[in-house]
Amino acid sequence: MSDSDQQNVYGTELLPCSNNPQTGYLRDGYCHEHPQDRGCHELCAVVTDEFLEYSKAQGNDLITPRPEFDFPGLDPGDRWCLCVGRWVEAKEAGVAPPVVLEATNESALSQVDTETLREHEYEG
């Protein structure tokens, strides 16, 4: 599937998640499905302090900048393409961040259903 063919969970054009900070597996602002992305960074979330602390406790520090990986470090309120599996784990732990559905790749639906995503829809 080419980038231009990718759609969001509504089946419409995939919108950018964030350009500040620059997110996505390809660091192009989009939560594209990509064959080399084993983490499936396809879910656009607005990260919260609770989620960031949870992720850090699970061994994935999203707070500390890592320039060598082109990673600025995240602050609460930043939009970021998350691994779908990590978001599901966070939901089960009660700390799932809100989801920007228009910028979440439809491929995320293979791991989480539409109703669950809508229950966590970002309203802002």
A tleap script that builds the chain and sets N, CA, C and O, in Angstrom:
source leaprc.protein.ff14SB
mol = sequence {
  NMET SER ASP SER ASP GLN GLN ASN VAL TYR
  GLY THR GLU LEU LEU PRO CYS SER ASN ASN
  PRO GLN THR GLY TYR LEU ARG ASP GLY TYR
  CYS HIE GLU HIE PRO GLN ASP ARG GLY CYS
  HIE GLU LEU CYS ALA VAL VAL THR ASP GLU
  PHE LEU GLU TYR SER LYS ALA GLN GLY ASN
  ASP LEU ILE THR PRO ARG PRO GLU PHE ASP
  PHE PRO GLY LEU ASP PRO GLY ASP ARG TRP
  CYS LEU CYS VAL GLY ARG TRP VAL GLU ALA
  LYS GLU ALA GLY VAL ALA PRO PRO VAL VAL
  LEU GLU ALA THR ASN GLU SER ALA LEU SER
  GLN VAL ASP THR GLU THR LEU ARG GLU HIE
  GLU TYR GLU CGLY
}
set mol.1.N position { 0.851 -1.174 0.000 }
set mol.1.CA position { 0.000 0.000 0.000 }
set mol.1.C position { 0.895 1.234 0.000 }
set mol.1.O position { 1.783 1.364 0.843 }
set mol.2.N position { 0.662 2.126 -0.934 }
set mol.2.CA position { 1.458 3.348 -0.972 }
set mol.2.C position { 0.934 4.335 0.059 }
set mol.2.O position { -0.204 4.232 0.519 }
set mol.3.N position { 1.786 5.294 0.415 }
set mol.3.CA position { 1.413 6.283 1.423 }
set mol.3.C position { 0.146 7.030 1.044 }
set mol.3.O position { -0.693 7.306 1.902 }
set mol.4.N position { 0.000 7.359 -0.232 }
set mol.4.CA position { -1.156 8.147 -0.656 }
set mol.4.C position { -2.456 7.351 -0.591 }
set mol.4.O position { -3.539 7.938 -0.590 }
set mol.5.N position { -2.362 6.017 -0.536 }
set mol.5.CA position { -3.552 5.183 -0.464 }
set mol.5.C position { -4.003 4.925 0.969 }
set mol.5.O position { -5.073 4.356 1.183 }
set mol.6.N position { -3.212 5.329 1.943 }
set mol.6.CA position { -3.536 4.997 3.318 }
set mol.6.C position { -4.664 5.878 3.837 }
set mol.6.O position { -4.747 7.070 3.542 }
set mol.7.N position { -5.522 5.244 4.617 }
set mol.7.CA position { -6.709 5.924 5.121 }
set mol.7.C position { -6.751 5.859 6.640 }
set mol.7.O position { -6.037 5.076 7.268 }
set mol.8.N position { -7.608 6.705 7.219 }
set mol.8.CA position { -7.786 6.698 8.668 }
set mol.8.C position { -8.881 5.700 9.048 }
set mol.8.O position { -9.436 5.013 8.191 }
set mol.9.N position { -9.178 5.633 10.336 }
set mol.9.CA position { -10.150 4.656 10.823 }
set mol.9.C position { -11.563 4.917 10.321 }
set mol.9.O position { -12.422 4.042 10.427 }
set mol.10.N position { -11.819 6.097 9.780 }
set mol.10.CA position { -13.116 6.401 9.172 }
set mol.10.C position { -13.173 5.976 7.708 }
set mol.10.O position { -14.230 6.049 7.083 }
set mol.11.N position { -12.027 5.527 7.152 }
set mol.11.CA position { -11.976 5.147 5.743 }
set mol.11.C position { -11.820 6.339 4.826 }
set mol.11.O position { -12.093 6.247 3.629 }
set mol.12.N position { -11.380 7.468 5.382 }
set mol.12.CA position { -11.138 8.673 4.587 }
set mol.12.C position { -9.644 9.004 4.637 }
set mol.12.O position { -8.856 8.281 5.246 }
set mol.13.N position { -9.276 10.094 3.995 }
set mol.13.CA position { -7.873 10.489 3.907 }
set mol.13.C position { -7.204 10.555 5.277 }
set mol.13.O position { -7.731 11.167 6.206 }
set mol.14.N position { -6.047 9.924 5.394 }
set mol.14.CA position { -5.263 9.956 6.620 }
set mol.14.C position { -4.678 11.349 6.786 }
set mol.14.O position { -3.925 11.818 5.932 }
set mol.15.N position { -5.027 12.014 7.891 }
set mol.15.CA position { -4.517 13.348 8.156 }
set mol.15.C position { -3.225 13.262 8.959 }
set mol.15.O position { -2.966 12.252 9.613 }
set mol.16.N position { -2.406 14.325 8.913 }
set mol.16.CA position { -1.171 14.292 9.698 }
set mol.16.C position { -1.466 14.263 11.192 }
set mol.16.O position { -2.465 14.815 11.653 }
set mol.17.N position { -0.593 13.617 11.929 }
set mol.17.CA position { -0.714 13.553 13.383 }
set mol.17.C position { 0.004 14.748 14.008 }
set mol.17.O position { -0.583 15.483 14.803 }
set mol.18.N position { 1.283 14.940 13.645 }
set mol.18.CA position { 2.041 16.058 14.205 }
set mol.18.C position { 3.297 16.329 13.391 }
set mol.18.O position { 4.000 15.415 12.960 }
set mol.19.N position { 3.551 17.614 13.197 }
set mol.19.CA position { 4.819 18.040 12.614 }
set mol.19.C position { 5.681 18.747 13.645 }
set mol.19.O position { 6.830 19.088 13.366 }
set mol.20.N position { 5.136 18.971 14.836 }
set mol.20.CA position { 5.888 19.600 15.923 }
set mol.20.C position { 5.410 19.034 17.243 }
set mol.20.O position { 4.479 19.583 17.830 }
set mol.21.N position { 6.011 17.952 17.739 }
set mol.21.CA position { 7.216 17.308 17.195 }
set mol.21.C position { 6.905 16.463 15.961 }
set mol.21.O position { 5.780 16.004 15.765 }
set mol.22.N position { 7.925 16.274 15.144 }
set mol.22.CA position { 7.797 15.483 13.914 }
set mol.22.C position { 7.652 14.016 14.288 }
set mol.22.O position { 8.563 13.429 14.873 }
set mol.23.N position { 6.521 13.428 13.956 }
set mol.23.CA position { 6.214 12.064 14.380 }
set mol.23.C position { 6.108 11.121 13.199 }
set mol.23.O position { 6.314 11.510 12.050 }
set mol.24.N position { 5.785 9.885 13.498 }
set mol.24.CA position { 5.606 8.847 12.493 }
set mol.24.C position { 6.865 8.038 12.308 }
set mol.24.O position { 7.973 8.522 12.540 }
set mol.25.N position { 6.691 6.825 11.895 }
set mol.25.CA position { 7.836 5.943 11.647 }
set mol.25.C position { 8.811 6.591 10.670 }
set mol.25.O position { 10.026 6.456 10.816 }
set mol.26.N position { 8.278 7.291 9.677 }
set mol.26.CA position { 9.114 7.949 8.669 }
set mol.26.C position { 9.458 9.386 9.048 }
set mol.26.O position { 10.130 10.083 8.288 }
set mol.27.N position { 9.000 9.836 10.224 }
set mol.27.CA position { 9.173 11.215 10.690 }
set mol.27.C position { 8.680 12.207 9.633 }
set mol.27.O position { 9.325 13.210 9.328 }
set mol.28.N position { 7.501 11.874 9.089 }
set mol.28.CA position { 6.879 12.743 8.084 }
set mol.28.C position { 5.576 13.347 8.601 }
set mol.28.O position { 4.850 14.002 7.853 }
set mol.29.N position { 5.282 13.125 9.887 }
set mol.29.CA position { 4.078 13.686 10.489 }
set mol.29.C position { 2.870 12.766 10.459 }
set mol.29.O position { 1.853 13.064 11.086 }
set mol.30.N position { 2.965 11.649 9.739 }
set mol.30.CA position { 1.832 10.747 9.559 }
set mol.30.C position { 2.051 9.414 10.270 }
set mol.30.O position { 3.182 8.953 10.428 }
set mol.31.N position { 0.949 8.811 10.694 }
set mol.31.CA position { 0.983 7.476 11.301 }
set mol.31.C position { 0.771 6.431 10.199 }
set mol.31.O position { -0.213 5.691 10.203 }
set mol.32.N position { 1.719 6.393 9.258 }
set mol.32.CA position { 1.639 5.471 8.130 }
set mol.32.C position { 1.890 4.035 8.567 }
set mol.32.O position { 2.652 3.762 9.495 }
set mol.33.N position { 1.229 3.138 7.871 }
set mol.33.CA position { 1.579 1.725 7.957 }
set mol.33.C position { 2.809 1.555 7.074 }
set mol.33.O position { 2.821 1.993 5.923 }
set mol.34.N position { 3.836 0.922 7.615 }
set mol.34.CA position { 5.082 0.753 6.861 }
set mol.34.C position { 5.613 -0.661 7.099 }
set mol.34.O position { 5.662 -1.109 8.244 }
set mol.35.N position { 6.010 -1.366 6.047 }
set mol.35.CA position { 6.428 -2.762 6.202 }
set mol.35.C position { 7.629 -2.958 7.128 }
set mol.35.O position { 7.777 -4.035 7.706 }
set mol.36.N position { 8.481 -1.961 7.284 }
set mol.36.CA position { 9.653 -2.105 8.154 }
set mol.36.C position { 9.370 -1.697 9.597 }
set mol.36.O position { 10.229 -1.858 10.464 }
set mol.37.N position { 8.179 -1.174 9.860 }
set mol.37.CA position { 7.826 -0.721 11.205 }
set mol.37.C position { 7.240 -1.879 12.003 }
set mol.37.O position { 6.032 -2.112 11.983 }
set mol.38.N position { 8.108 -2.599 12.703 }
set mol.38.CA position { 7.650 -3.743 13.486 }
set mol.38.C position { 6.798 -3.317 14.674 }
set mol.38.O position { 6.036 -4.126 15.203 }
set mol.39.N position { 6.913 -2.057 15.105 }
set mol.39.CA position { 6.140 -1.570 16.240 }
set mol.39.C position { 4.743 -1.102 15.883 }
set mol.39.O position { 3.928 -0.873 16.777 }
set mol.40.N position { 4.444 -0.956 14.607 }
set mol.40.CA position { 3.121 -0.499 14.157 }
set mol.40.C position { 2.750 0.846 14.790 }
set mol.40.O position { 1.765 0.935 15.522 }
set mol.41.N position { 3.533 1.885 14.509 }
set mol.41.CA position { 3.299 3.240 15.017 }
set mol.41.C position { 2.192 3.895 14.186 }
set mol.41.O position { 2.445 4.809 13.401 }
set mol.42.N position { 0.965 3.412 14.373 }
set mol.42.CA position { -0.138 3.772 13.481 }
set mol.42.C position { -1.285 4.468 14.188 }
set mol.42.O position { -2.287 4.796 13.552 }
set mol.43.N position { -1.163 4.701 15.486 }
set mol.43.CA position { -2.230 5.309 16.267 }
set mol.43.C position { -1.792 6.694 16.725 }
set mol.43.O position { -0.787 6.825 17.423 }
set mol.44.N position { -2.532 7.724 16.339 }
set mol.44.CA position { -2.202 9.099 16.712 }
set mol.44.C position { -2.861 9.424 18.043 }
set mol.44.O position { -4.087 9.432 18.160 }
set mol.45.N position { -2.027 9.692 19.048 }
set mol.45.CA position { -2.536 9.995 20.388 }
set mol.45.C position { -2.042 11.362 20.848 }
set mol.45.O position { -1.015 11.865 20.391 }
set mol.46.N position { -2.800 11.939 21.760 }
set mol.46.CA position { -2.388 13.150 22.452 }
set mol.46.C position { -1.891 12.662 23.809 }
set mol.46.O position { -2.687 12.315 24.681 }
set mol.47.N position { -0.577 12.637 23.980 }
set mol.47.CA position { -0.013 12.004 25.163 }
set mol.47.C position { -0.323 12.790 26.436 }
set mol.47.O position { -0.402 14.018 26.438 }
set mol.48.N position { -0.492 12.038 27.500 }
set mol.48.CA position { -0.769 12.612 28.813 }
set mol.48.C position { 0.400 12.283 29.736 }
set mol.48.O position { 1.204 11.398 29.442 }
set mol.49.N position { 0.487 12.995 30.846 }
set mol.49.CA position { 1.530 12.715 31.821 }
set mol.49.C position { 1.418 11.281 32.324 }
set mol.49.O position { 2.425 10.588 32.470 }
set mol.50.N position { 0.187 10.838 32.590 }
set mol.50.CA position { -0.030 9.478 33.088 }
set mol.50.C position { 0.470 8.440 32.089 }
set mol.50.O position { 1.104 7.458 32.475 }
set mol.51.N position { 0.186 8.654 30.804 }
set mol.51.CA position { 0.650 7.715 29.792 }
set mol.51.C position { 2.171 7.741 29.680 }
set mol.51.O position { 2.802 6.687 29.603 }
set mol.52.N position { 2.764 8.930 29.669 }
set mol.52.CA position { 4.216 9.032 29.542 }
set mol.52.C position { 4.924 8.323 30.692 }
set mol.52.O position { 5.925 7.638 30.481 }
set mol.53.N position { 4.405 8.486 31.903 }
set mol.53.CA position { 5.004 7.816 33.062 }
set mol.53.C position { 4.806 6.298 32.974 }
set mol.53.O position { 5.705 5.531 33.319 }
set mol.54.N position { 3.645 5.878 32.520 }
set mol.54.CA position { 3.380 4.450 32.331 }
set mol.54.C position { 4.348 3.861 31.310 }
set mol.54.O position { 4.959 2.821 31.553 }
set mol.55.N position { 4.484 4.529 30.172 }
set mol.55.CA position { 5.356 4.040 29.116 }
set mol.55.C position { 6.801 3.945 29.612 }
set mol.55.O position { 7.500 2.973 29.326 }
set mol.56.N position { 7.237 4.955 30.353 }
set mol.56.CA position { 8.594 4.946 30.903 }
set mol.56.C position { 8.775 3.761 31.854 }
set mol.56.O position { 9.811 3.097 31.833 }
set mol.57.N position { 7.770 3.502 32.682 }
set mol.57.CA position { 7.836 2.382 33.625 }
set mol.57.C position { 7.876 1.032 32.900 }
set mol.57.O position { 8.371 0.043 33.441 }
set mol.58.N position { 7.347 1.002 31.667 }
set mol.58.CA position { 7.363 -0.229 30.869 }
set mol.58.C position { 8.656 -0.370 30.070 }
set mol.58.O position { 8.827 -1.336 29.326 }
set mol.59.N position { 9.572 0.600 30.223 }
set mol.59.CA position { 10.856 0.526 29.535 }
set mol.59.C position { 10.933 1.321 28.255 }
set mol.59.O position { 11.922 1.217 27.530 }
set mol.60.N position { 9.911 2.120 27.952 }
set mol.60.CA position { 9.923 2.947 26.741 }
set mol.60.C position { 9.804 4.411 27.167 }
set mol.60.O position { 8.704 4.954 27.267 }
set mol.61.N position { 10.940 5.031 27.414 }
set mol.61.CA position { 10.991 6.418 27.869 }
set mol.61.C position { 10.731 7.352 26.696 }
set mol.61.O position { 11.584 7.534 25.827 }
set mol.62.N position { 9.543 7.938 26.686 }
set mol.62.CA position { 9.174 8.892 25.641 }
set mol.62.C position { 9.368 10.333 26.097 }
set mol.62.O position { 9.027 11.265 25.369 }
set mol.63.N position { 9.909 10.521 27.285 }
set mol.63.CA position { 10.084 11.853 27.862 }
set mol.63.C position { 11.474 12.412 27.550 }
set mol.63.O position { 11.608 13.583 27.194 }
set mol.64.N position { 12.489 11.591 27.680 }
set mol.64.CA position { 13.871 12.032 27.519 }
set mol.64.C position { 14.231 12.195 26.046 }
set mol.64.O position { 14.063 11.257 25.267 }
set mol.65.N position { 14.720 13.367 25.650 }
set mol.65.CA position { 15.151 13.552 24.250 }
set mol.65.C position { 16.272 12.579 23.881 }
set mol.65.O position { 17.172 12.313 24.677 }
set mol.66.N position { 16.196 12.055 22.655 }
set mol.66.CA position { 17.233 11.160 22.120 }
set mol.66.C position { 17.590 11.645 20.715 }
set mol.66.O position { 17.137 11.073 19.724 }
set mol.67.N position { 18.405 12.701 20.632 }
set mol.67.CA position { 18.722 13.298 19.321 }
set mol.67.C position { 19.303 12.299 18.321 }
set mol.67.O position { 19.098 12.436 17.115 }
set mol.68.N position { 20.026 11.296 18.819 }
set mol.68.CA position { 20.628 10.316 17.912 }
set mol.68.C position { 19.577 9.496 17.181 }
set mol.68.O position { 19.872 8.868 16.165 }
set mol.69.N position { 18.346 9.498 17.697 }
set mol.69.CA position { 17.234 8.809 17.038 }
set mol.69.C position { 16.212 9.795 16.489 }
set mol.69.O position { 15.086 9.417 16.164 }
set mol.70.N position { 16.610 11.061 16.388 }
set mol.70.CA position { 15.720 12.108 15.895 }
set mol.70.C position { 14.456 12.174 16.742 }
set mol.70.O position { 13.351 12.351 16.228 }
set mol.71.N position { 14.645 12.025 18.074 }
set mol.71.CA position { 13.512 12.018 19.000 }
set mol.71.C position { 13.645 13.172 19.988 }
set mol.71.O position { 14.614 13.231 20.745 }
set mol.72.N position { 12.677 14.091 19.987 }
set mol.72.CA position { 12.790 15.295 20.805 }
set mol.72.C position { 12.415 15.121 22.268 }
set mol.72.O position { 12.690 16.001 23.083 }
set mol.73.N position { 11.794 14.008 22.612 }
set mol.73.CA position { 11.193 13.878 23.943 }
set mol.73.C position { 9.818 14.511 23.905 }
set mol.73.O position { 9.618 15.533 23.249 }
set mol.74.N position { 8.871 13.909 24.603 }
set mol.74.CA position { 7.485 14.375 24.538 }
set mol.74.C position { 7.049 15.030 25.835 }
set mol.74.O position { 7.525 14.699 26.921 }
set mol.75.N position { 6.136 15.964 25.685 }
set mol.75.CA position { 5.481 16.631 26.811 }
set mol.75.C position { 3.996 16.319 26.736 }
set mol.75.O position { 3.470 16.077 25.650 }
set mol.76.N position { 3.305 16.322 27.889 }
set mol.76.CA position { 1.850 16.143 27.846 }
set mol.76.C position { 1.224 17.147 26.869 }
set mol.76.O position { 1.574 18.327 26.860 }
set mol.77.N position { 0.296 16.651 26.054 }
set mol.77.CA position { -0.364 17.481 25.049 }
set mol.77.C position { 0.216 17.328 23.660 }
set mol.77.O position { -0.417 17.720 22.680 }
set mol.78.N position { 1.426 16.755 23.553 }
set mol.78.CA position { 2.009 16.501 22.232 }
set mol.78.C position { 1.234 15.380 21.546 }
set mol.78.O position { 0.740 14.456 22.194 }
set mol.79.N position { 1.140 15.480 20.239 }
set mol.79.CA position { 0.573 14.396 19.434 }
set mol.79.C position { 1.717 13.514 18.964 }
set mol.79.O position { 2.777 14.005 18.575 }
set mol.80.N position { 1.491 12.192 19.006 }
set mol.80.CA position { 2.564 11.255 18.650 }
set mol.80.C position { 1.962 9.978 18.101 }
set mol.80.O position { 0.927 9.516 18.581 }
set mol.81.N position { 2.605 9.410 17.100 }
set mol.81.CA position { 2.195 8.117 16.556 }
set mol.81.C position { 2.707 7.024 17.492 }
set mol.81.O position { 3.909 6.779 17.587 }
set mol.82.N position { 1.779 6.384 18.169 }
set mol.82.CA position { 2.121 5.339 19.127 }
set mol.82.C position { 2.010 3.958 18.494 }
set mol.82.O position { 1.299 3.750 17.510 }
set mol.83.N position { 2.738 3.030 19.094 }
set mol.83.CA position { 2.553 1.616 18.749 }
set mol.83.C position { 1.154 1.226 19.220 }
set mol.83.O position { 0.784 1.484 20.365 }
set mol.84.N position { 0.395 0.614 18.347 }
set mol.84.CA position { -0.971 0.245 18.687 }
set mol.84.C position { -0.987 -0.686 19.898 }
set mol.84.O position { -1.818 -0.530 20.793 }
set mol.85.N position { -0.080 -1.641 19.928 }
set mol.85.CA position { -0.026 -2.585 21.051 }
set mol.85.C position { 0.239 -1.900 22.374 }
set mol.85.O position { -0.343 -2.285 23.388 }
set mol.86.N position { 1.099 -0.897 22.396 }
set mol.86.CA position { 1.384 -0.168 23.631 }
set mol.86.C position { 0.149 0.612 24.079 }
set mol.86.O position { -0.133 0.691 25.275 }
set mol.87.N position { -0.585 1.184 23.129 }
set mol.87.CA position { -1.802 1.906 23.487 }
set mol.87.C position { -2.813 0.943 24.118 }
set mol.87.O position { -3.461 1.283 25.108 }
set mol.88.N position { -2.946 -0.248 23.549 }
set mol.88.CA position { -3.868 -1.247 24.101 }
set mol.88.C position { -3.441 -1.619 25.521 }
set mol.88.O position { -4.284 -1.724 26.412 }
set mol.89.N position { -2.149 -1.816 25.736 }
set mol.89.CA position { -1.654 -2.104 27.091 }
set mol.89.C position { -1.989 -0.959 28.046 }
set mol.89.O position { -2.415 -1.194 29.177 }
set mol.90.N position { -1.798 0.266 27.594 }
set mol.90.CA position { -2.093 1.439 28.422 }
set mol.90.C position { -3.587 1.517 28.735 }
set mol.90.O position { -3.978 1.907 29.835 }
set mol.91.N position { -4.413 1.146 27.767 }
set mol.91.CA position { -5.864 1.141 28.009 }
set mol.91.C position { -6.194 0.140 29.104 }
set mol.91.O position { -6.977 0.435 30.007 }
set mol.92.N position { -5.606 -1.027 29.024 }
set mol.92.CA position { -5.860 -2.054 30.037 }
set mol.92.C position { -5.374 -1.611 31.418 }
set mol.92.O position { -5.907 -2.052 32.436 }
set mol.93.N position { -4.358 -0.734 31.452 }
set mol.93.CA position { -3.827 -0.208 32.717 }
set mol.93.C position { -4.570 1.054 33.171 }
set mol.93.O position { -4.281 1.599 34.236 }
set mol.94.N position { -5.529 1.514 32.357 }
set mol.94.CA position { -6.325 2.685 32.717 }
set mol.94.C position { -5.664 4.020 32.434 }
set mol.94.O position { -6.063 5.040 32.995 }
set mol.95.N position { -4.646 4.029 31.559 }
set mol.95.CA position { -3.937 5.282 31.270 }
set mol.95.C position { -3.811 5.568 29.766 }
set mol.95.O position { -2.887 6.261 29.342 }
set mol.96.N position { -4.735 5.037 28.968 }
set mol.96.CA position { -4.672 5.263 27.525 }
set mol.96.C position { -4.884 6.740 27.211 }
set mol.96.O position { -5.839 7.348 27.693 }
set mol.97.N position { -3.998 7.315 26.408 }
set mol.97.CA position { -4.189 8.707 26.014 }
set mol.97.C position { -5.277 8.823 24.949 }
set mol.97.O position { -5.581 7.850 24.258 }
set mol.98.N position { -5.866 10.023 24.816 }
set mol.98.CA position { -6.886 10.227 23.783 }
set mol.98.C position { -6.313 10.001 22.376 }
set mol.98.O position { -5.123 10.196 22.130 }
set mol.99.N position { -7.195 9.584 21.471 }
set mol.99.CA position { -6.814 9.230 20.103 }
set mol.99.C position { -7.392 10.238 19.118 }
set mol.99.O position { -8.563 10.609 19.203 }
set mol.100.N position { -6.548 10.677 18.175 }
set mol.100.CA position { -6.986 11.538 17.079 }
set mol.100.C position { -7.366 10.604 15.934 }
set mol.100.O position { -6.506 10.125 15.195 }
set mol.101.N position { -8.666 10.352 15.799 }
set mol.101.CA position { -9.126 9.323 14.869 }
set mol.101.C position { -8.823 9.657 13.410 }
set mol.101.O position { -8.496 8.763 12.630 }
set mol.102.N position { -8.925 10.913 13.038 }
set mol.102.CA position { -8.672 11.302 11.646 }
set mol.102.C position { -7.222 11.079 11.237 }
set mol.102.O position { -6.912 10.995 10.048 }
set mol.103.N position { -6.325 10.981 12.236 }
set mol.103.CA position { -4.905 10.801 11.966 }
set mol.103.C position { -4.417 9.409 12.371 }
set mol.103.O position { -3.218 9.133 12.321 }
set mol.104.N position { -5.343 8.532 12.772 }
set mol.104.CA position { -5.000 7.159 13.136 }
set mol.104.C position { -5.245 6.261 11.934 }
set mol.104.O position { -6.335 6.250 11.360 }
set mol.105.N position { -4.227 5.517 11.565 }
set mol.105.CA position { -4.281 4.664 10.383 }
set mol.105.C position { -5.322 3.563 10.564 }
set mol.105.O position { -5.453 2.990 11.645 }
set mol.106.N position { -6.058 3.277 9.493 }
set mol.106.CA position { -7.077 2.231 9.551 }
set mol.106.C position { -6.479 0.869 9.910 }
set mol.106.O position { -7.201 -0.010 10.380 }
set mol.107.N position { -5.184 0.683 9.698 }
set mol.107.CA position { -4.549 -0.587 10.049 }
set mol.107.C position { -4.587 -0.839 11.559 }
set mol.107.O position { -4.446 -1.984 11.988 }
set mol.108.N position { -4.773 0.206 12.376 }
set mol.108.CA position { -4.887 0.036 13.826 }
set mol.108.C position { -6.101 -0.814 14.183 }
set mol.108.O position { -6.147 -1.421 15.253 }
set mol.109.N position { -7.081 -0.856 13.288 }
set mol.109.CA position { -8.308 -1.613 13.552 }
set mol.109.C position { -8.057 -3.118 13.601 }
set mol.109.O position { -8.926 -3.876 14.032 }
set mol.110.N position { -6.885 -3.553 13.167 }
set mol.110.CA position { -6.571 -4.980 13.271 }
set mol.110.C position { -6.249 -5.367 14.715 }
set mol.110.O position { -6.250 -6.550 15.054 }
set mol.111.N position { -5.970 -4.366 15.573 }
set mol.111.CA position { -5.628 -4.645 16.962 }
set mol.111.C position { -6.614 -4.063 17.975 }
set mol.111.O position { -6.645 -4.492 19.128 }
set mol.112.N position { -7.408 -3.100 17.553 }
set mol.112.CA position { -8.370 -2.475 18.464 }
set mol.112.C position { -9.605 -2.070 17.659 }
set mol.112.O position { -9.486 -1.565 16.542 }
set mol.113.N position { -10.786 -2.292 18.229 }
set mol.113.CA position { -12.006 -2.039 17.461 }
set mol.113.C position { -12.384 -0.552 17.464 }
set mol.113.O position { -11.949 0.227 18.312 }
set mol.114.N position { -13.199 -0.205 16.494 }
set mol.114.CA position { -13.610 1.180 16.300 }
set mol.114.C position { -14.304 1.746 17.531 }
set mol.114.O position { -14.051 2.890 17.909 }
set mol.115.N position { -15.166 0.971 18.156 }
set mol.115.CA position { -15.904 1.448 19.330 }
set mol.115.C position { -14.952 1.847 20.455 }
set mol.115.O position { -15.139 2.884 21.091 }
set mol.116.N position { -13.941 1.035 20.698 }
set mol.116.CA position { -12.960 1.344 21.742 }
set mol.116.C position { -12.213 2.623 21.406 }
set mol.116.O position { -11.996 3.466 22.275 }
set mol.117.N position { -11.823 2.768 20.155 }
set mol.117.CA position { -11.130 3.995 19.743 }
set mol.117.C position { -12.045 5.211 19.934 }
set mol.117.O position { -11.603 6.251 20.422 }
set mol.118.N position { -13.288 5.081 19.557 }
set mol.118.CA position { -14.225 6.219 19.691 }
set mol.118.C position { -14.452 6.589 21.156 }
set mol.118.O position { -14.666 7.759 21.474 }
set mol.119.N position { -14.407 5.603 22.041 }
set mol.119.CA position { -14.545 5.884 23.470 }
set mol.119.C position { -13.384 6.723 23.989 }
set mol.119.O position { -13.503 7.395 25.014 }
set mol.120.N position { -12.260 6.682 23.276 }
set mol.120.CA position { -11.056 7.411 23.681 }
set mol.120.C position { -10.729 8.558 22.717 }
set mol.120.O position { -9.599 9.046 22.690 }
set mol.121.N position { -11.715 8.983 21.931 }
set mol.121.CA position { -11.487 10.022 20.940 }
set mol.121.C position { -11.087 11.341 21.584 }
set mol.121.O position { -11.673 11.773 22.577 }
set mol.122.N position { -10.069 11.972 20.992 }
set mol.122.CA position { -9.613 13.272 21.452 }
set mol.122.C position { -10.653 14.319 21.086 }
set mol.122.O position { -11.115 14.381 19.946 }
set mol.123.N position { -11.008 15.124 22.043 }
set mol.123.CA position { -11.989 16.187 21.819 }
set mol.123.C position { -11.303 17.506 22.117 }
set mol.123.O position { -11.360 18.008 23.240 }
set mol.124.N position { -10.664 18.058 21.118 }
set mol.124.CA position { -9.960 19.312 21.383 }
set mol.124.C position { -9.589 20.048 20.137 }
set mol.124.O position { -8.992 21.122 20.209 }
savepdb mol mol.pdb
quit
